[in-house]
Amino acid sequence: MCYGTTVIYRAVTEKQTRASIKTAHHYGGEFFSKLAEAALLADPRNRSRILDAFPEIVSKYGPGSAFYNEYL
């Protein structure tokens, strides 16, 4: 048997969280781009709700991903 492990990185600082959202806005498809746009415009409580509902924003576009970019 072969077992694979997947490491999911979490954005731990505010800078990493914002960079993950901006990266999703830039590289994501239409759906994730709009979600990221909403997260960028949201207050902290609603941004947290978006990230909790769609953890793929951080796991796919956050630290450790091929797309992650802190300079967007």
C-alpha positions in Angstrom: 0.0 0.0 0.0 1.1 3.5 -0.6 0.0 6.3 1.6 0.4 10.0 0.6 0.5 12.9 2.9 -0.8 16.3 2.1 0.5 19.2 4.0 -1.9 22.1 4.3 -0.3 25.4 5.2 -2.2 27.9 7.1 -1.9 31.7 6.8 -0.8 32.6 10.3 -0.2 36.4 10.0 -2.5 39.1 8.8 0.0 39.8 6.0 -0.1 36.1 4.8 -3.9 36.1 5.0 -4.2 39.2 2.9 -1.6 37.9 0.4 -3.4 34.6 0.1 -6.7 36.4 -0.6 -5.0 38.7 -3.2 -3.3 35.7 -4.8 -6.7 34.0 -5.1 -8.2 37.2 -6.6 -5.4 37.3 -9.2 -5.0 33.6 -10.1 -8.3 32.1 -9.2 -11.1 31.4 -11.6 -14.1 33.6 -11.8 -15.7 32.1 -8.7 -12.7 32.2 -6.4 -11.7 35.7 -7.8 -15.2 37.0 -6.7 -14.9 35.3 -3.3 -11.5 36.8 -2.8 -12.8 40.3 -3.9 -15.6 40.0 -1.3 -13.1 38.9 1.4 -10.8 41.9 0.6 -13.8 44.3 1.0 -15.2 42.6 4.0 -14.8 43.6 7.7 -12.7 41.1 9.8 -15.7 39.1 11.0 -17.2 38.6 7.5 -13.7 37.9 6.0 -13.3 35.2 8.6 -16.7 33.7 7.6 -15.6 33.6 4.0 -12.3 31.9 4.8 -14.0 29.4 7.1 -16.6 28.5 4.5 -14.0 28.2 1.7 -10.7 27.0 3.2 -9.5 26.3 -0.3 -8.7 30.0 -0.7 -5.8 29.5 1.8 -4.9 25.9 1.0 -4.7 26.5 -2.8 -3.5 30.1 -2.9 -1.8 30.5 0.5 1.7 29.9 1.9 3.3 26.8 0.5 1.2 26.8 -2.7 2.7 27.3 -6.2 0.6 30.4 -6.6 1.4 32.2 -3.4 2.8 35.7 -3.8 3.2 38.3 -1.1 3.9 41.0 -3.6 0.6 41.3 -5.5 
